[in-house]
Amino acid sequence: MAHPRHIAISVRYDRHPKYGRSLAWIAPELRDAGLEMTDDQVDQTTPSRSWAGVVDGPAFERFAEAWRLDRADSTPRTYVFDGMNWETAGGSPIVYVVVEVRDARTTIAHL
């Protein structure tokens, strides 16, 4: 059975995005996973948003499968995805997304 993982997602937007600002749009697999927004700079010169939190094993499995993340490895991993992954009608409000995945059991032990 999959164990919980701590996931941090940071999104860098192009200019001032009109759409694509929600976690549900960026990662629908995590829509109900309980990640909290930790940073909101979407109205700044360099727009960005970040979310973080612990997700249960089944939620991580769905997310990992959809995003093609390494599911078996429990070492910390960082992935970078460019805006082409969110392209709609020839454009994307997203420049890139950084996903950090850590074993939640290790993260909690360090707190």
SVG drawing of the C-alpha trace seen along z (x, -y; Angstrom):
<svg xmlns="http://www.w3.org/2000/svg" viewBox="-12 -44 28 46">
<polyline fill="none" stroke="black" stroke-width="0.4" points="0.0,0.0 1.3,-3.5 2.3,-5.7 1.5,-9.4 3.8,-11.9 4.5,-15.6 3.9,-17.5 4.9,-21.1 3.8,-22.6 5.1,-26.0 3.7,-27.6 5.3,-30.4 2.8,-32.3 3.3,-34.4 2.2,-38.0 -1.1,-38.2 -3.0,-35.0 -6.8,-35.2 -7.2,-31.4 -5.2,-28.5 -4.8,-30.0 -6.4,-27.2 -4.7,-24.0 -7.8,-22.1 -7.0,-23.4 -3.2,-22.7 -3.5,-19.3 -7.0,-18.0 -5.8,-14.8 -5.1,-16.9 -8.4,-18.8 -9.6,-17.3 -6.2,-16.3 -6.1,-19.1 -3.0,-21.0 -2.9,-24.5 -1.9,-27.6 1.4,-28.7 2.3,-31.6 0.1,-33.9 2.0,-36.3 -0.3,-36.1 -0.9,-39.8 2.8,-40.7 5.2,-41.5 6.4,-37.9 3.2,-36.0 3.4,-32.7 1.5,-30.5 2.5,-27.6 0.6,-24.9 1.9,-22.3 0.7,-19.5 0.6,-15.8 -1.5,-13.6 -2.6,-10.1 -1.3,-7.1 -4.2,-6.7 -4.2,-10.4 -0.4,-10.3 -0.8,-7.3 -3.3,-9.0 -1.2,-12.2 2.0,-10.2 0.4,-8.2 -1.1,-11.3 2.2,-13.3 4.5,-10.2 6.3,-10.6 8.4,-7.9 6.0,-6.1 8.3,-3.5 11.1,-5.7 10.9,-7.3 13.9,-9.6 13.0,-13.3 12.5,-14.2 12.0,-17.5 10.4,-17.7 10.0,-20.6 7.3,-20.8 7.1,-23.6 4.0,-25.4 3.3,-23.2 1.7,-20.7 -1.2,-23.2 -1.5,-24.5 -5.1,-25.5 -5.9,-27.0 -2.2,-27.5 -1.2,-29.2 -0.6,-28.6 -0.8,-30.9 1.9,-28.8 5.6,-29.1 6.6,-26.2 5.6,-24.1 8.0,-22.7 6.8,-19.6 8.7,-18.5 7.8,-15.1 9.0,-13.7 8.1,-10.8 5.6,-12.3 6.8,-9.9 10.3,-11.4 9.0,-15.0 6.9,-14.6 9.8,-13.0 11.9,-16.2 9.2,-18.6"/>
</svg>
